[in-house]
């Protein structure tokens, strides 16, 4: 199991890097082969960079994330969009190691992030004071289920053990490459997130011994944005 997980993670990392296409900025009314640049704000230096044609399906960044209710480590790729790339959608494959004789598991995560602001701290550094979003996480194993098995009385659990909804907020620091307009890597972002699962929130309402901070998990990650 560990072999195929490692192989799949490697493929996920190499796919976006090996499938880069031509990215352009354009304004409606200009010829499609004309490359243009949107005016940047005084502090927010992000640009509306878009793909053309079928290149729109090519991922724009890779993500490596540690913890965060999606596994010990998760690796994937995603797409940014919006007027300044403030929206991001990512898919990640994670790994839960064996614990106390239990099995190891693989996880799948679909993640949506909104980053409303990016504050420039110079030509090479920017600070994102807020990121927020949600993600759906699933354990890829028959040991977990979406609907209760028949062996349990109806409504015995009342929730899925296979799929979790998570909400999170966080911050990030972005480091731009010296020549990011020509380089294969545009930027590197270091981020952290505080998140809570739907199950923990529901449990807090019925369990008085579960403290406020017991609801949250902390995760760290690295995002590599490609050309």
C-alpha positions in Angstrom: 0.0 0.0 0.0 2.8 2.4 0.9 4.4 1.8 -2.6 1.4 2.8 -4.6 0.7 5.8 -2.4 4.3 7.0 -2.8 4.0 6.5 -6.6 0.8 8.4 -6.9 2.1 11.3 -4.8 5.1 11.5 -7.0 2.9 11.6 -10.1 0.7 14.4 -8.6 3.8 16.5 -7.9 5.3 16.0 -11.4 2.1 16.5 -13.4 1.6 20.3 -13.1 5.4 20.9 -13.5 5.5 18.9 -16.7 2.4 20.3 -18.3 3.0 24.0 -18.3 1.4 25.9 -21.1 1.4 29.5 -22.3 -0.2 31.9 -19.9 -1.3 35.3 -20.9 -3.1 38.4 -19.6 -5.6 39.9 -22.0 -8.3 42.5 -22.2 -11.5 42.1 -24.1 -11.4 43.6 -27.6 -7.7 43.1 -28.1 -6.3 40.4 -30.4 -5.9 37.0 -28.7 -2.2 36.9 -29.4 -1.7 40.3 -27.7 -0.1 40.0 -24.3 -1.2 42.7 -21.8 -0.8 43.3 -18.1 -3.5 44.6 -15.7 -2.6 47.6 -13.6 -1.6 46.5 -10.1 -2.8 48.2 -6.9 -0.4 50.1 -4.8 -0.1 47.3 -2.2 -1.7 44.3 -3.9 0.7 43.2 -6.7 -1.3 40.1 -7.7 -2.2 40.1 -11.4 -5.0 38.6 -13.4 -3.0 35.9 -15.2 -5.1 33.5 -17.3 -4.6 30.5 -19.5 -5.8 30.5 -23.1 -7.8 27.6 -24.7 -7.3 24.1 -23.3 -4.4 25.4 -21.2 -7.0 26.6 -18.7 -7.2 23.1 -17.3 -3.5 23.0 -16.4 -2.9 23.4 -12.7 -1.3 26.7 -11.6 0.3 25.5 -8.4 1.5 22.6 -6.3 0.6 22.2 -2.6 2.3 20.3 0.3 0.4 20.4 3.6 1.1 18.9 7.0 -1.7 17.8 9.3 -5.0 19.8 9.0 -7.5 16.9 9.5 -6.6 15.5 6.0 -3.7 13.2 7.0 -0.2 13.5 8.4 1.0 14.8 5.0 -0.9 15.7 1.9 0.3 16.5 -1.6 -1.7 17.9 -4.6 -2.2 20.6 -7.1 -4.7 23.4 -7.8 -5.9 26.3 -9.8 -6.2 30.0 -9.0 -8.8 32.3 -10.5 -10.7 35.6 -10.0 -9.7 39.2 -10.8 -6.4 38.8 -8.9 -6.2 35.1 -8.4 -7.8 35.3 -4.9 -9.8 32.1 -5.3 -8.1 28.7 -5.3 -9.3 25.2 -5.8 -7.0 22.2 -5.0 -7.2 18.4 -4.9 -4.8 16.6 -2.5 -3.9 13.0 -1.7 -2.9 12.4 1.9 -1.4 9.7 4.1 -2.4 8.6 7.6 0.3 6.5 9.2 -0.3 3.3 11.1 -1.0 3.9 14.8 -1.1 1.3 17.6 -1.3 -1.6 15.3 -4.1 -0.1 13.1 -3.8 0.2 9.3 -2.4 3.1 7.4 -4.8 5.0 5.2 -4.8 7.2 2.1 -7.1 10.3 2.0 -8.6 12.5 -0.7 -9.3 16.2 -0.2 -11.1 18.8 -2.3 -10.2 22.2 -1.0 -11.5 25.7 -1.7 -9.7 28.8 -0.5 -10.4 32.5 -0.6 -7.5 35.0 -0.1 -9.0 38.5 -0.3 -5.9 40.6 0.3 -2.2 40.5 -0.5 0.0 43.2 1.0 3.2 43.9 -0.8 6.3 44.2 1.5 8.6 44.9 -1.3 9.4 43.5 -4.7 9.9 40.0 -3.5 7.7 39.6 -0.4 3.9 39.8 0.2 1.8 39.1 3.2 -1.7 37.5 3.1 -3.3 38.5 6.4 -6.3 36.3 5.9 -7.3 33.1 4.0 -10.5 31.3 4.6 -12.3 28.3 3.1 -13.5 24.8 3.4 -12.7 21.3 2.2 -14.2 17.9 2.0 -12.0 15.0 3.1 -12.5 11.3 2.6 -10.6 8.3 3.8 -10.0 5.9 1.0 -10.9 2.6 2.7 -13.8 0.2 3.1 -13.3 0.4 6.8 -15.2 3.7 6.8 -18.7 4.3 5.4 -20.9 7.1 4.1 -24.2 5.4 5.2 -24.5 3.3 8.3 -24.1 -0.5 7.7 -27.1 -2.6 8.3 -25.5 -4.2 11.5 -26.2 -0.9 13.3 -29.6 0.3 14.4 -31.0 3.1 12.3 -29.6 6.4 13.5 -27.1 4.8 15.9 -24.3 7.0 14.6 -26.1 9.6 12.6 -23.0 10.7 10.7 -20.6 9.5 8.1 -17.2 8.1 9.2 -15.9 8.4 5.7 -16.5 12.1 4.7 -15.7 15.2 6.8 -16.5 18.8 6.1 -13.8 21.2 7.4 -13.7 25.0 7.8 -10.5 26.9 8.3 -8.8 30.4 8.5 -5.1 31.2 8.2 -2.4 33.5 7.0 0.5 33.3 4.5 3.8 34.8 3.4 4.7 34.8 -0.3 8.2 35.0 -1.7 8.5 35.9 -5.4 11.4 34.6 -7.5 13.8 37.4 -8.6 12.7 37.0 -12.2 9.3 35.4 -11.7 8.0 36.7 -15.1 10.4 34.4 -16.9 11.1 31.7 -14.2 9.4 28.3 -14.2 8.3 29.1 -10.6 6.6 32.4 -10.0 6.4 32.3 -6.2 6.6 30.2 -3.0 4.0 30.7 -0.3 4.4 29.5 3.3 1.1 29.3 5.2 -0.7 28.0 8.3 -4.3 27.3 8.9 -6.6 26.7 11.9 -9.5 24.3 11.1 -12.4 22.5 12.6 -14.4 19.5 11.4 -18.2 19.3 11.3 -18.0 16.4 13.8 -16.0 18.3 16.4 -18.4 21.3 16.2 -21.4 19.0 16.6 -19.7 17.2 19.5 -19.0 20.5 21.3 -22.7 21.2 21.4 -23.5 17.9 23.2 -20.2 17.3 25.2 -19.5 19.9 28.0 -16.1 18.4 28.6 -14.9 19.4 25.1 -13.2 22.8 25.3 -13.2 25.5 22.7 -9.6 25.0 21.6 -10.2 21.2 21.4 -12.3 22.0 18.3 -9.4 23.2 16.2 -6.4 21.7 14.5 -3.3 23.4 13.2 -1.7 22.7 9.9 1.3 24.1 7.9 1.9 24.1 4.2 3.9 25.2 1.2 2.4 26.3 -2.1 4.6 26.6 -5.2 3.0 28.7 -7.9 4.0 27.9 -11.5 4.1 30.0 -14.7 
